[in-house]
Amino acid sequence: MSVISQLESEKISPFIALSQIDNFDGSRMVNRLCKHFSHKIDAGWNDTQGYIEFAMGFCDMTASNDFIRMRCGANTKAELDEIRDCIDAHFNRFSKHSNNILHWRYLFNTSGGA
């Protein structure tokens, strides 16, 4: 599946976390994150979008030279926290010369419907 098709499918999960950083070279970070994860798990990217498929969920990214936006999802909060922690650790390592920190906003849909 192409990167665009993968992201346009807008995955639905009961637990979603969102983060965005402005004034940041997001395209470069999407490239680094997706390339890194693609060695072990399914990941795809282009200049403005990327996705990483974890066993327990996903992380979709949209970016430009001015921002990065991340949307991660999983079936449980514990799985979502594991994905978020993994993304945080790699983001911090790859942006070590930056003062940017991912701040996550949670959306929970536990009603059983999508």
LINUR-V543800 format. One record per pair of residues at least 24 apart in sequence whose C-alpha atoms are under 10 Angstrom apart, sorted by the first residue. I is the first residue (numbers start at 1). J is the second residue. If there is no record, write none. Layout:
# LINUR-V543800
i;j
I;J
I;J
This chain:
# LINUR-V543800
i;j
1;44
2;44
2;45
2;46
3;43
3;44
3;45
3;46
3;48
3;49
3;50
3;51
3;60
4;44
4;45
4;46
4;48
4;49
4;50
4;51
6;44
6;45
6;49
6;50
6;51
6;60
7;44
7;45
7;49
7;50
7;51
7;59
7;60
7;61
7;62
10;60
10;71
11;57
11;58
11;59
11;60
11;71
11;72
11;73
11;74
11;114
12;73
12;74
12;75
12;109
12;113
12;114
13;57
13;58
13;72
13;73
13;74
13;75
13;76
13;80
13;107
13;108
13;109
13;110
13;113
13;114
14;73
14;74
14;75
14;76
14;77
14;80
14;107
14;108
14;109
14;110
14;111
14;112
14;113
14;114
15;57
15;72
15;73
15;74
15;75
15;76
15;77
15;78
15;79
15;80
15;81
15;106
15;107
15;108
15;109
15;110
16;57
16;58
16;59
16;71
16;72
16;73
16;74
16;75
16;76
16;77
16;80
16;81
16;104
16;105
16;106
16;107
16;108
16;109
17;59
17;70
17;71
17;72
17;73
17;74
17;77
17;80
17;81
17;83
17;84
17;103
17;104
17;105
17;106
17;107
17;108
18;59
18;60
18;61
18;69
18;70
18;71
18;72
18;73
18;84
18;102
18;103
18;104
18;105
18;106
18;107
19;61
19;68
19;69
19;70
19;71
19;72
19;84
19;101
19;102
19;103
19;104
19;105
19;106
20;61
20;62
20;63
20;67
20;68
20;69
20;70
20;71
20;101
20;102
20;103
20;104
20;105
21;63
21;66
21;67
21;68
21;69
21;70
21;100
21;101
21;102
21;103
22;63
22;64
22;65
22;66
22;67
22;68
22;69
22;100
23;64
23;65
23;66
23;67
23;68
23;100
24;63
24;64
24;65
24;66
24;67
24;68
24;95
24;98
24;100
25;63
25;64
25;65
25;66
25;67
25;68
25;95
26;61
26;62
26;63
26;64
26;65
26;66
26;67
26;68
26;69
27;61
27;62
27;63
27;64
27;65
27;66
27;67
27;68
28;63
28;64
28;65
28;68
28;94
29;61
29;63
29;64
29;65
29;67
29;68
29;90
29;91
29;94
29;95
30;60
30;61
30;62
30;63
30;64
30;68
30;69
30;70
30;91
31;63
32;90
32;91
32;94
32;95
33;61
33;87
33;90
33;91
33;94
34;59
34;60
34;61
36;90
37;90
52;83
52;87
53;83
54;79
54;82
54;83
55;79
55;83
56;80
56;82
56;83
57;82
57;83
58;83
58;84
59;83
59;84
59;87
68;102
69;102
70;102
70;104
71;104
71;105
71;106
72;104
72;106
73;106
73;107
73;108
75;108
75;109
75;110
76;108
76;110
77;106
77;108
80;106
